[in-house]
């Protein structure tokens, strides 16, 4: 298994159906097959799940099908849960 790469502060997962940004806590190196059949190295995000729960990996299939984006917002202040 690949080691988790900690995410720098300011990285968030943006979804189309939820205006709140989910903090990205780490990245997992992976590969992705593009439509032309080539393999590209990508980073898949781990996001927080709330107090007392381990982070979840956003899979490549979910990331693409949901039109999610990893965004860098260094000045964003997340809401306290």
C-alpha positions as CSV (number, residue, x, y, z in Angstrom):
1,X,0.0,0.0,0.0
2,X,1.2,3.5,-0.8
3,X,2.0,5.9,2.0
4,X,-0.4,8.7,2.5
5,X,0.9,12.2,1.6
6,X,-0.3,14.8,4.0
7,X,-2.1,17.7,2.3
8,X,-1.0,21.2,2.8
9,X,-3.5,23.5,4.5
10,X,-5.9,25.2,2.1
11,X,-6.8,22.2,-0.1
12,X,-10.5,21.4,-0.3
13,X,-12.9,19.1,-2.2
14,X,-15.6,21.1,-4.0
15,X,-18.8,19.4,-5.1
16,X,-21.6,20.7,-7.3
17,X,-24.4,19.7,-5.0
18,X,-22.9,21.0,-1.7
19,X,-21.7,24.6,-1.3
20,X,-19.5,23.6,1.7
21,X,-15.9,22.8,1.0
22,X,-14.6,19.5,2.5
23,X,-11.1,19.8,3.8
24,X,-8.5,17.5,2.1
25,X,-6.3,15.9,4.8
26,X,-4.1,13.8,2.5
27,X,-3.4,12.4,-0.9
28,X,-2.9,8.9,-2.3
29,X,-0.8,8.5,-5.4
30,X,-2.6,6.5,-8.1
31,X,-2.9,6.0,-11.8
32,X,-5.7,6.8,-14.1
33,X,-6.5,5.4,-17.6
34,X,-7.5,8.3,-19.8
35,X,-9.9,7.7,-22.7
36,X,-7.0,7.4,-25.1
37,X,-5.7,4.4,-23.1
38,X,-2.7,6.2,-21.5
39,X,-1.9,6.0,-17.8
40,X,-1.4,9.2,-15.9
41,X,-0.2,9.6,-12.3
42,X,-2.8,11.3,-10.2
43,X,-3.4,12.2,-6.5
44,X,-6.7,11.0,-5.0
45,X,-7.9,13.1,-2.0
46,X,-8.7,11.9,1.5
47,X,-11.4,14.0,3.2
48,X,-12.5,14.4,6.8
49,X,-15.6,12.5,8.0
50,X,-16.3,14.3,11.2
51,X,-15.2,14.0,14.8
52,X,-14.0,10.5,15.7
53,X,-14.2,9.0,12.2
54,X,-11.3,8.2,9.9
55,X,-10.9,10.1,6.7
56,X,-12.4,8.6,3.5
57,X,-10.6,8.2,0.1
58,X,-12.4,9.7,-2.8
59,X,-12.0,7.1,-5.6
60,X,-11.1,8.0,-9.1
61,X,-14.5,6.7,-10.4
62,X,-16.5,8.8,-7.9
63,X,-14.3,11.9,-8.4
64,X,-14.9,11.8,-12.2
65,X,-18.6,10.8,-12.2
66,X,-19.5,13.5,-9.6
67,X,-17.6,16.3,-11.3
68,X,-15.8,17.1,-8.0
69,X,-12.7,19.3,-8.0
70,X,-9.7,19.7,-5.7
71,X,-9.4,23.5,-5.1
72,X,-6.8,25.5,-3.2
73,X,-8.4,28.2,-1.0
74,X,-5.6,29.4,1.4
75,X,-7.8,32.1,2.9
76,X,-11.0,30.0,3.4
77,X,-12.1,29.5,7.0
78,X,-14.2,26.3,7.3
79,X,-17.3,26.4,9.4
80,X,-17.0,24.8,12.8
81,X,-19.1,21.6,13.1
